[in-house]
């Protein structure tokens, strides 16, 4: 029994030591964002509920702590309202996070939580039924952002499933679910 316990501890320690060897990681993936309730000056604009993309880079100096930067194209959406008015919305964000990796006794699996700041841009415009521009807006801001997820990796390749959330002014906020491919670099 002691021998099995010793072998298990050594194997897990070797896996954790191997994870420390990969300082940098980068990835890209598909994301699904939901940005609803977009209003500006009392006018409703198109909700953005689209499949889009994201890119990320990270630095993990020790196995349980890292920093990460994400670029997220939150998508764009156009719609025509009952009165013939056309509306268009477009959103993007850049986020920087501190990441905490939770200890899991499997060297190929990571659970993580992250918190930081997101810098977002939300643009919109409307036109009447004849195509004449009526109103437009361009808002940007910074908000607290958080997320959580799981990633699995074999060697230098991996996959990550995560959820991120932050508030955008004049909306109900945004929630982003993404699936990304990850590559680690020593």
C-alpha positions in Angstrom: 0.0 0.0 0.0 2.8 2.4 0.9 4.6 1.6 -2.3 1.5 2.4 -4.4 1.0 5.6 -2.5 4.7 6.6 -3.1 4.5 5.8 -6.8 1.2 7.8 -7.1 2.8 10.8 -5.4 5.9 10.7 -7.6 3.8 10.4 -10.7 1.7 13.4 -9.8 4.7 15.4 -8.8 6.4 14.6 -12.2 3.2 15.7 -13.9 3.1 19.0 -11.9 6.8 19.6 -12.6 6.2 19.0 -16.3 3.4 21.6 -16.2 5.8 24.2 -14.7 8.1 23.7 -17.8 5.5 25.3 -20.1 5.7 29.0 -19.3 3.8 30.5 -22.2 0.6 29.4 -24.0 -1.4 30.7 -26.8 -4.7 29.7 -28.3 -7.7 30.5 -30.5 -11.2 29.3 -30.6 -14.9 29.8 -31.3 -17.1 31.6 -28.9 -20.8 32.1 -28.3 -21.8 35.5 -26.8 -25.1 36.8 -25.6 -25.3 40.6 -25.5 -28.9 41.7 -24.9 -30.9 44.8 -24.0 -28.8 47.2 -26.1 -30.2 50.8 -25.7 -28.9 54.2 -26.4 -30.9 57.5 -25.8 -34.1 55.5 -25.5 -33.6 53.6 -28.8 -33.4 49.8 -28.9 -30.6 48.3 -31.0 -30.0 44.7 -32.3 -29.1 42.2 -29.6 -25.9 40.3 -30.4 -26.3 36.6 -29.9 -23.7 35.1 -32.3 -21.0 32.6 -32.8 -17.7 34.4 -33.2 -14.0 33.9 -32.3 -11.4 34.8 -29.7 -7.6 34.7 -29.3 -5.6 34.4 -26.1 -2.0 34.4 -24.8 -0.8 33.6 -21.3 2.1 33.3 -19.0 2.2 30.6 -16.3 5.3 31.0 -14.2 4.2 28.4 -11.6 1.7 25.6 -11.9 -1.1 27.3 -9.9 -0.8 31.0 -11.0 -0.8 32.7 -14.4 -1.7 35.9 -16.3 -3.7 36.0 -19.5 -4.8 38.4 -22.2 -7.8 37.7 -24.5 -9.2 39.4 -27.6 -12.9 38.6 -28.1 -14.9 39.5 -31.2 -18.3 39.5 -29.6 -20.0 39.6 -33.0 -22.4 41.9 -34.8 -26.1 41.7 -35.5 -28.6 43.5 -37.7 -32.3 43.5 -37.5 -35.4 45.3 -38.9 -38.0 46.5 -36.4 -41.8 46.5 -36.9 -41.8 50.1 -38.0 -39.3 49.4 -40.8 -36.4 50.9 -38.9 -33.1 49.1 -39.5 -30.6 48.7 -36.6 -27.1 47.3 -36.4 -24.9 46.5 -33.3 -21.2 45.4 -33.2 -19.1 44.6 -30.1 -15.5 43.7 -29.3 -13.4 43.4 -26.1 -9.9 43.0 -24.8 -9.4 41.5 -21.4 -6.5 41.0 -19.0 -6.8 38.4 -16.2 -5.0 36.9 -13.2 -5.6 33.2 -13.4 -5.7 30.7 -10.6 -5.3 27.0 -11.5 -6.9 24.7 -9.0 -4.9 21.6 -7.9 -6.3 18.5 -9.6 -4.7 15.1 -9.1 -4.6 14.5 -12.9 -1.6 16.0 -14.7 -3.5 16.4 -18.0 -6.4 18.4 -16.6 -6.6 21.9 -15.2 -9.6 23.7 -13.6 -9.2 27.4 -13.4 -10.8 30.7 -12.3 -9.8 34.1 -13.5 -10.5 37.7 -12.6 -9.4 41.0 -14.2 -10.5 43.9 -16.4 -12.2 44.0 -19.8 -12.0 46.9 -22.2 -15.0 46.8 -24.5 -16.3 48.7 -27.5 -20.0 48.7 -28.6 -21.1 50.4 -31.7 -24.6 50.8 -33.2 -26.5 52.6 -35.8 -30.1 52.9 -37.1 -31.7 54.0 -40.3 -35.3 54.5 -41.4 -37.1 52.2 -43.8 -35.7 54.2 -46.8 -32.1 53.7 -45.6 -31.6 57.2 -44.3 -29.2 57.2 -41.3 -31.0 58.3 -38.1 -28.8 57.7 -35.1 -25.5 56.1 -34.2 -23.4 55.6 -31.1 -20.0 54.4 -30.2 -19.5 53.5 -26.5 -16.4 52.1 -24.8 -15.5 51.4 -21.2 -13.7 49.2 -18.8 -15.4 46.7 -16.5 -14.5 44.0 -13.9 -14.4 40.6 -15.7 -14.4 37.1 -14.4 -14.4 33.6 -15.8 -13.9 29.9 -15.0 -13.2 26.8 -17.1 -11.5 23.5 -17.6 -8.7 22.6 -19.9 -7.1 19.3 -20.9 -3.7 18.9 -22.5 -1.4 16.2 -23.8 2.1 17.3 -24.4 2.2 20.8 -25.8 -1.4 20.7 -27.2 -4.7 21.1 -25.4 -8.3 22.3 -25.5 -10.1 24.6 -23.2 -13.8 25.2 -22.4 -14.6 28.4 -20.5 -17.2 30.9 -19.5 -16.4 34.7 -19.1 -18.7 37.5 -18.0 -18.5 41.3 -17.7 -20.9 44.3 -17.8 -21.3 46.6 -20.8 -23.0 50.0 -20.3 -26.6 50.2 -21.6 -27.0 46.4 -21.9 -27.8 43.5 -19.7 -24.1 42.5 -19.8 -22.3 39.8 -21.8 -21.7 36.2 -21.1 -19.3 34.3 -23.4 -18.9 30.6 -23.7 -15.8 29.5 -25.7 -14.0 26.4 -26.9 -10.3 27.0 -27.7 -7.3 25.1 -28.9 -4.2 25.8 -26.8 -0.5 25.4 -27.6 2.1 25.6 -24.8 5.7 26.8 -25.3 8.7 26.1 -22.9 
